[in-house]
């Protein structure tokens, strides 16, 4: 009944009805999958019938293509993944043969891509299962010749994309969810159980393809391309293998095609990330020094190839490994500043431009701090222009690079930087570098007014707190003392009017940091200057109860620097620059054992007021906490008197 209804609907051109019938078949099979002996033949019949109608579907072929592959997909999910492998074998074999027949005849039209990729995926799944791989034992050569190679070969549409939109060609190729990528996976699947047979067949096909290419390289280059894909499909992932860097260099330097030199750049970039046993980098600066200038010249010659993010990422990676000399700085600084003077549409490209500048500045100044003057003279005018012209795509990056340059400068800070400081008062996380270098000048610019504005807005409370903590961390007490009444008043007022978890955490962290940096006496005095005895009220009502909100700890710095995270094409237009990231500074780094510090400090305090604190502990601390305190005192040989 279903097959006849399917045929009638298709012949009448009612393709919505065809999809409805196929969905009904899938629903029936889902509900009665334990009766596959009765329903699998029906599904196979429907699949074959649907496939025979696809090419006659005209403009609605895509609808039928999608529906047709739903049938074997349902069989895959509801029979193959259950335990009845042996009972299902006959049905699997029937579907496998039907799908192979379909793939031999399927056209290269893009409208059939979804059908082809799903069908090949189906065969790959069957070929890698222990119960069904034997279905392919005698058909490897046929599958390779009639399914794999035709789907590996470039189509006219692929060639157009190769020439006209190389970035999209690379994106699709690297994604792997194309006919070519899925065909490679089928070959790997067949090799799971039949590696010698597959290798023999593929080797023969590679020889044929390369022989064809040799007869007329200009016209038959596609055969060489297909042969390369066959080689890569069966390539062993040997982490111990070494690809000489000069070989990768030759790949790059001789390439005119955007696709080819982009892949060469990707290859070089990935090689520089390789690690050997023990986590040691396989390639270091000395490995690329002999041809570094030649490589960088070639890379910068390619940066104009339509916002090529692979080229600029390779530049960044090379600069992270290379031995940076003044000659390298002169070459790269000129190339990078030329590139980032122009706004481009690709946010990933933009990010790697500035990341490249940041790593060049960082690594060059690590070797020779006198180079900072060269960076100042070259970068400052361009960064100032970005801010003055309000180039929004680049402003966050300009802030970070300016902050990096400020940190590396030797005091006193250049008046040029202080002139720009008002521009830096927009919310950004890089004030700390300016504060560290020029605390007095910054205070005169009314930074605390910025804090007050930020902390009043719920969405910017965290940024306001960051500014405040930075002030406490880097300014001497004598500098901030005249402003503390204003700071406490702003915090207390906002806490009373707009109490929020963010603001509560801000207060706990700020009080704790102030206590560590400037001592308990200054903390109590400055708070009570706002209102008499408010310190006790804040401690009782907020500080102690809200300590539980602070969950994070200062992370230990790894011996090796962590790898820079990948920036995807979907990343927002602004990402923090890895190479100018703030160093984590623990304000309590001298305290190696917090428990020991606590009990010894408490013992010293009690010794200054004998008899007072044992009474306070006995009547104000819960019994469990008293017992824990006694254990700590015993462990560290301390007494509370």
C-alpha positions in Angstrom: 0.0 0.0 0.0 2.8 2.5 0.9 4.8 1.7 -2.2 1.8 2.2 -4.5 0.9 5.4 -2.7 4.5 6.6 -3.0 4.5 6.0 -6.7 1.2 7.7 -7.3 2.2 10.8 -5.4 5.6 11.1 -7.2 4.1 10.6 -10.7 1.5 13.3 -9.8 4.3 15.7 -8.7 3.0 15.8 -5.1 6.4 15.7 -3.5 5.2 17.0 -0.1 3.0 13.8 -0.1 6.1 11.7 -0.9 7.9 13.1 2.1 4.8 12.5 4.2 4.6 8.8 3.1 8.3 8.3 3.9 7.9 10.0 7.3 5.0 7.6 8.0 7.2 4.6 7.0 10.0 5.8 9.4 7.4 6.3 12.2 6.0 2.8 11.7 9.5 1.3 11.8 10.5 3.3 14.9 7.4 2.1 16.7 7.9 -1.5 15.7 11.6 -1.9 15.4 11.6 -5.2 17.2 9.7 -6.6 14.2 12.3 -5.7 11.7 11.8 -9.0 9.8 8.4 -7.6 8.7 9.2 -4.0 8.1 12.8 -4.0 6.7 11.8 -5.4 3.3 9.1 -2.7 3.1 11.6 0.0 3.9 14.1 -1.4 1.3 11.3 -1.4 -1.3 10.4 2.2 -0.4 14.0 3.3 -0.6 14.5 1.7 -4.1 11.2 3.1 -5.3 12.1 6.6 -4.0 15.5 6.5 -5.6 14.1 5.5 -8.9 11.9 8.6 -8.8 14.6 11.1 -7.8 15.9 11.9 -11.3 12.4 12.3 -12.6 11.6 14.8 -9.8 12.5 17.9 -11.7 12.9 20.9 -9.4 11.7 18.9 -6.4 14.5 16.4 -6.6 16.1 17.8 -3.5 13.0 17.1 -1.5 13.0 13.5 -2.6 16.8 13.2 -2.1 16.4 14.2 1.6 13.5 11.9 2.1 15.0 9.0 0.4 18.1 8.8 2.6 15.9 9.0 5.7 14.9 5.4 5.1 18.3 3.7 5.3 19.1 6.2 8.1 16.2 4.9 10.1 17.3 1.3 9.4 20.8 2.2 10.5 19.6 3.7 13.8 16.9 1.1 14.6 18.5 -2.2 13.5 22.3 -1.8 13.2 22.7 -0.2 16.7 20.7 -3.0 18.4 21.8 -6.5 19.2 20.1 -8.5 16.4 23.0 -8.2 14.0 22.7 -11.7 12.6 19.0 -11.6 12.0 19.3 -8.2 10.3 22.2 -9.3 8.1 20.0 -10.1 5.1 18.3 -6.7 5.2 21.7 -4.9 5.7 23.1 -6.6 2.7 20.1 -5.6 0.6 20.4 -2.0 1.6 24.2 -2.0 1.1 23.8 -3.3 -2.4 21.1 -0.8 -3.2 23.2 2.1 -1.9 26.2 0.9 -3.9 24.1 0.8 -7.0 22.8 4.3 -6.3 26.3 5.7 -5.8 27.6 4.2 -9.1 24.9 6.1 -10.9 24.5 9.3 -8.9 25.4 12.4 -10.8 28.0 15.0 -9.8 25.3 17.7 -9.6 25.4 19.7 -6.3 21.7 18.8 -5.9 22.8 15.2 -5.3 25.5 16.1 -2.7 23.4 15.4 0.3 22.3 12.0 -1.1 25.8 11.1 -2.0 27.4 12.0 1.4 24.7 10.3 3.4 24.9 7.2 1.2 28.7 7.0 1.5 28.4 7.5 5.3 26.0 4.6 5.4 28.5 2.3 3.6 31.3 3.5 5.9 29.3 2.6 9.0 28.5 -0.9 7.7 32.1 -1.5 6.6 33.5 -0.8 10.1 31.1 -3.1 12.0 32.3 -6.5 13.0 29.1 -8.2 11.9 28.8 -6.8 8.4 32.3 -5.8 7.1 32.4 -9.2 5.2 29.8 -7.8 2.8 32.6 -5.7 1.2 35.4 -8.4 1.1 35.1 -9.1 -2.6 34.1 -5.6 -3.8 36.9 -3.4 -2.6 38.3 -2.7 -6.1 34.8 -2.0 -7.5 34.0 0.4 -4.6 37.3 2.2 -5.0 36.9 2.6 -8.8 33.1 3.3 -9.0 32.4 5.2 -5.7 35.6 6.5 -4.1 37.5 7.9 -7.0 34.5 9.5 -8.8 33.6 11.3 -5.5 37.3 12.4 -4.9 37.6 14.0 -8.3 37.1 17.7 -8.6 33.9 18.9 -10.3 33.5 22.0 -12.4 31.9 23.7 -9.4 34.9 22.9 -7.3 37.3 24.3 -9.8 35.3 27.5 -10.0 35.4 27.8 -6.2 39.1 27.0 -6.3 39.8 30.0 -8.5 37.1 32.5 -7.5 36.6 32.0 -3.7 39.7 30.2 -2.3 38.7 30.8 1.3 35.4 29.0 0.9 37.1 26.2 -1.0 39.6 25.7 1.9 36.8 26.0 4.5 34.7 23.3 2.9 37.8 21.1 2.2 39.0 21.3 5.8 35.5 20.8 7.2 35.5 17.3 5.6 31.7 17.0 5.2 31.9 17.0 1.4 31.9 14.3 -1.2 35.7 14.2 -1.1 36.0 14.1 2.6 33.3 11.5 3.1 34.8 9.3 0.3 38.2 9.4 2.2 36.4 8.2 5.3 34.9 5.3 3.3 38.4 4.3 2.2 39.6 4.4 5.8 36.5 2.4 6.9 37.2 -0.3 4.4 40.8 -0.4 5.6 39.7 -1.2 9.1 39.4 -4.9 8.3 41.0 -5.1 4.9 44.1 -2.8 5.0 46.4 -5.0 2.8 43.7 -5.4 0.1 42.7 -1.7 0.2 46.4 -0.6 0.1 47.0 -2.8 -3.0 44.0 -1.5 -4.9 44.7 2.1 -4.0 48.4 1.8 -4.9 47.3 0.5 -8.4 44.8 3.4 -8.8 47.4 6.0 -7.7 49.8 4.6 -10.3 47.2 4.9 -13.0 46.3 8.5 -12.0 49.9 9.7 -11.9 50.6 8.0 -15.3 47.6 9.9 -16.7 48.9 13.1 -15.3 52.3 12.6 -16.7 50.9 12.3 -20.3 49.6 15.9 -20.1 50.3 17.7 -16.8 48.5 20.9 -17.9 45.3 19.1 -18.8 45.3 16.2 -16.4 46.3 17.9 -13.2 43.0 16.8 -11.6 44.3 13.2 -11.7 47.3 14.2 -9.7 45.0 15.9 -7.2 42.9 12.8 -6.9 46.1 10.6 -6.4 47.2 12.9 -3.5 43.8 12.5 -1.8 44.1 8.7 -2.1 47.5 8.9 -0.5 46.3 11.1 2.4 43.3 8.9 2.9 45.4 5.9 4.0 48.3 7.9 5.5 49.2 6.7 9.0 49.1 9.2 11.8 52.7 8.7 13.0 53.4 11.3 15.7 57.1 10.4 15.5 57.4 11.3 11.8 59.4 14.4 11.0 58.6 16.6 8.0 61.6 18.7 7.3 60.8 22.4 7.6 62.7 23.3 4.4 60.4 21.0 2.5 57.4 22.9 3.8 59.2 26.1 2.9 59.6 24.9 -0.7 55.9 24.1 -0.8 55.1 27.7 0.1 57.7 29.7 -1.7 56.9 28.1 -5.1 53.1 28.4 -4.9 51.2 31.0 -6.9 47.7 29.6 -6.3 46.0 31.1 -3.2 44.7 27.7 -2.2 48.2 26.1 -2.5 50.2 28.7 -0.6 47.4 28.9 2.0 47.7 25.2 2.6 51.5 25.6 2.8 51.1 28.3 5.4 48.7 26.0 7.3 51.3 23.2 7.1 54.1 25.4 8.5 51.8 26.8 11.3 50.8 23.2 12.3 54.4 22.0 12.2 55.5 24.7 14.6 52.9 23.4 17.1 54.2 19.8 17.1 55.4 18.5 20.4 57.7 15.5 21.0 57.7 13.2 24.0 57.9 15.2 27.2 56.1 18.2 25.7 59.2 19.6 24.0 58.5 21.6 20.9 59.8 19.7 17.8 60.9 22.9 16.1 62.6 25.8 17.8 64.0 29.1 16.6 67.4 27.7 15.4 65.5 25.3 13.0 64.1 28.1 11.0 66.8 30.8 11.4 68.6 29.9 8.2 65.6 30.9 6.1 63.6 33.0 8.4 63.9 36.3 6.5 63.1 34.6 3.2 60.0 33.0 4.8 58.8 36.2 6.4 59.3 38.1 3.1 57.2 35.5 1.2 54.5 35.5 3.9 54.1 39.3 3.8 54.0 39.2 0.1 50.9 37.0 0.5 49.1 39.1 3.1 47.4 41.0 0.4 45.6 37.9 -1.0 42.1 38.8 0.1 42.4 38.9 3.9 44.0 35.5 4.1 43.7 34.5 7.8 45.9 31.4 7.2 48.9 33.5 6.1 48.6 36.0 9.0 48.2 33.2 11.5 51.3 31.5 10.1 53.2 34.8 10.6 52.0 35.0 14.2 53.1 31.3 14.9 56.6 31.9 13.2 57.2 35.0 15.3 56.3 33.0 18.4 59.1 30.5 17.7 61.7 32.4 15.7 64.9 34.1 17.1 63.9 37.7 16.9 66.7 40.1 15.8 66.6 43.7 14.9 66.6 42.8 11.3 63.6 40.6 11.8 61.9 43.4 13.7 62.5 45.9 10.9 61.1 43.5 8.3 58.0 42.4 10.3 57.1 45.7 11.9 56.9 47.4 8.5 54.8 44.6 7.0 52.4 44.3 10.0 51.8 48.0 10.4 51.0 48.3 6.7 48.4 45.5 7.0 46.6 46.8 10.2 46.4 50.3 8.8 43.5 49.0 6.7 40.2 47.7 8.2 39.2 44.4 6.7 35.9 42.5 7.0 37.3 39.3 8.4 37.5 39.5 12.3 39.7 36.4 12.5 42.2 38.1 10.1 42.0 41.3 12.2 42.7 39.4 15.4 45.8 37.6 14.1 47.2 40.8 12.8 47.3 42.4 16.3 48.3 39.1 17.9 51.3 39.1 15.5 52.2 42.6 16.5 51.8 41.7 20.2 54.1 38.6 20.0 56.7 40.5 18.0 56.8 43.3 20.7 56.9 40.8 23.5 59.6 38.5 22.2 61.8 41.3 20.7 61.8 43.2 24.0 62.6 40.0 26.0 65.8 39.9 24.0 66.6 43.6 23.7 64.5 46.1 25.7 66.1 49.0 23.7 63.8 48.0 20.8 60.9 49.5 22.6 61.8 52.9 21.2 61.5 51.5 17.7 58.1 50.0 18.5 57.0 53.3 20.0 57.9 55.4 17.0 56.3 52.9 14.5 53.2 51.8 16.4 52.1 54.9 18.4 51.1 57.1 15.4 49.0 54.3 14.0 47.4 53.4 17.3 46.6 57.0 17.9 45.0 57.3 14.5 42.8 54.2 15.3 41.5 55.9 18.4 41.2 59.4 16.9 39.3 58.0 13.8 37.1 55.8 16.1 37.9 52.6 14.1 35.6 50.5 16.2 36.8 47.1 14.9 40.4 48.0 16.1 39.9 50.1 19.2 39.9 47.2 21.7 43.1 45.9 20.1 44.7 49.4 20.1 44.0 49.7 23.9 45.8 46.4 24.5 48.8 47.2 22.4 49.1 50.6 24.0 49.0 49.0 27.5 51.7 46.5 26.4 53.9 49.3 25.2 53.4 51.3 28.4 54.3 48.3 30.6 57.6 47.8 28.6 58.6 51.5 28.8 61.0 52.7 31.3 59.7 55.4 33.7 59.0 58.2 33.3 56.2 57.5 30.9 56.3 59.5 27.7 53.9 62.6 27.7 52.5 61.2 24.4 51.0 58.3 26.4 49.6 60.5 29.1 48.1 62.7 26.5 46.1 59.7 25.3 45.1 58.5 28.8 41.7 60.2 28.6 40.9 58.0 25.6 41.8 55.0 27.8 39.2 55.9 30.3 36.6 53.9 28.3 36.0 50.6 30.1 38.9 48.3 29.3 41.0 45.8 31.3 44.4 47.4 30.7 44.4 50.4 33.2 46.6 48.4 35.5 49.7 48.9 33.3 49.2 52.7 33.2 48.6 52.7 37.0 51.7 50.8 37.7 53.9 53.2 35.7 52.2 56.5 36.5 50.0 56.4 39.6 50.1 60.1 40.4 49.3 61.3 36.8 46.4 58.8 36.6 44.8 60.0 39.8 44.8 63.6 38.5 42.7 62.3 35.5 39.8 61.4 37.8 40.0 57.7 37.3 37.9 57.2 40.5 35.1 59.1 38.8 35.1 56.5 36.1 34.9 53.8 38.8 31.9 55.5 40.4 30.1 55.7 37.0 30.8 52.0 36.2 29.7 50.6 39.6 26.4 52.4 39.4 25.4 50.4 36.3 24.5 46.7 36.9 26.1 45.6 33.6 29.4 47.3 34.3 29.8 46.6 38.1 32.5 44.0 37.5 34.5 46.5 35.4 34.2 49.2 38.0 35.4 46.7 40.7 38.4 45.8 38.5 39.3 49.5 38.2 39.0 49.9 42.0 41.1 46.8 42.8 43.8 48.0 40.3 44.0 51.3 42.1 44.5 49.5 45.5 47.0 47.1 44.0 49.3 49.6 42.3 49.0 52.9 44.2 50.7 53.8 47.4 48.4 54.5 50.4 49.5 58.1 50.5 48.2 58.6 47.0 44.7 57.0 47.5 44.1 58.1 51.1 42.4 61.4 50.2 39.9 59.5 47.9 38.9 56.6 50.2 36.0 58.4 51.8 34.6 58.9 48.3 35.2 55.2 47.4 33.6 53.8 50.5 30.6 56.2 50.2 30.1 55.1 46.6 30.2 51.4 47.5 28.0 51.6 50.5 25.4 53.8 48.7 25.2 51.4 45.8 25.1 48.4 48.1 22.1 49.9 49.9 20.2 51.0 46.8 21.1 48.2 44.3 22.3 45.2 46.2 23.5 42.5 43.9 25.7 39.4 44.0 28.3 41.1 41.8 28.4 44.2 44.1 28.6 42.0 47.2 31.5 40.0 45.8 33.2 43.3 44.8 33.0 44.6 48.3 34.4 41.4 49.8 37.3 41.3 47.4 38.0 45.0 47.8 38.0 44.9 51.6 40.2 41.9 51.6 42.7 43.4 49.1 42.8 46.7 51.0 43.5 44.8 54.2 46.4 42.9 52.7 47.9 45.9 50.9 47.4 48.7 53.5 46.8 47.1 56.9 43.8 46.8 59.3 44.3 50.2 60.9 43.9 52.1 57.6 40.9 49.9 56.7 39.0 50.6 59.9 39.9 54.3 59.9 38.9 55.0 56.3 35.6 53.1 56.6 34.6 54.8 59.9 35.4 58.2 58.4 32.2 57.7 56.3 30.1 56.9 59.3 31.0 56.2 62.9 31.5 52.4 63.6 30.3 51.4 60.2 33.2 49.0 60.0 31.6 46.6 62.5 28.3 46.8 60.7 29.8 46.0 57.3 31.9 43.2 58.7 28.9 41.6 60.4 26.3 42.1 57.7 28.3 41.8 54.5 32.0 40.8 54.7 31.8 37.6 56.8 28.4 36.3 55.4 29.4 37.0 51.8 32.8 35.3 52.0 31.1 32.2 50.7 30.4 33.9 47.4 34.1 33.9 46.6 34.7 30.6 44.9 37.9 31.1 42.8 41.5 30.6 43.8 44.7 31.9 42.3 45.7 29.3 39.7 49.2 28.1 39.8 51.2 29.1 36.8 52.2 26.2 34.5 55.8 25.6 33.9 55.2 25.8 30.2 53.0 28.5 28.7 49.6 27.3 27.6 48.9 27.2 23.9 47.0 30.2 22.5 43.4 29.2 22.0 42.1 28.8 18.4 40.0 31.7 17.0 37.1 30.3 15.1 35.3 32.0 12.2 32.3 32.4 14.4 34.2 34.3 17.2 33.0 37.7 18.1 34.9 40.7 16.6 37.0 41.2 19.7 39.0 38.7 21.6 41.6 39.4 24.3 45.1 39.2 22.8 47.0 36.2 24.2 50.4 37.8 23.9 49.5 40.9 26.0 47.4 39.1 28.6 47.8 40.2 32.2 50.2 38.2 34.3 48.5 36.7 37.4 49.9 38.4 40.5 49.1 36.8 43.8 48.9 39.6 46.5 49.6 36.9 49.1 52.4 35.0 47.3 54.6 35.1 50.4 52.0 33.0 52.3 52.8 29.4 51.3 50.6 27.7 54.0 47.3 29.6 54.6 46.4 27.5 57.6 49.7 28.1 59.3 49.4 31.8 58.6 46.0 31.9 60.1 46.7 30.1 63.4 50.1 31.9 64.0 48.5 35.3 63.3 45.6 34.5 65.7 48.2 33.3 68.3 50.1 36.6 68.0 46.9 38.6 68.3 45.8 36.7 71.4 49.2 37.2 73.0 48.8 40.9 72.7 45.5 40.7 74.7 45.9 37.7 77.1 42.6 36.1 78.3 40.4 37.9 75.8 40.2 35.7 72.7 39.7 32.3 74.5 36.5 33.7 75.9 35.4 35.1 72.5 36.0 31.8 70.8 34.2 29.8 73.5 31.0 31.8 73.4 30.9 32.8 69.7 32.2 29.9 67.7 30.3 26.7 67.0 31.6 23.5 68.6 32.7 22.0 65.3 34.7 25.1 64.4 36.2 25.2 67.9 37.4 21.6 67.5 38.9 22.3 64.1 40.7 25.4 65.5 42.2 23.2 68.4 43.5 20.7 65.8 45.1 23.5 63.8 46.8 25.0 66.8 48.1 21.5 67.8 49.4 20.8 64.3 51.3 24.1 64.1 52.3 24.2 67.8 50.5 27.5 68.5 48.5 28.5 71.6 45.7 31.0 72.0 46.1 32.6 75.4 
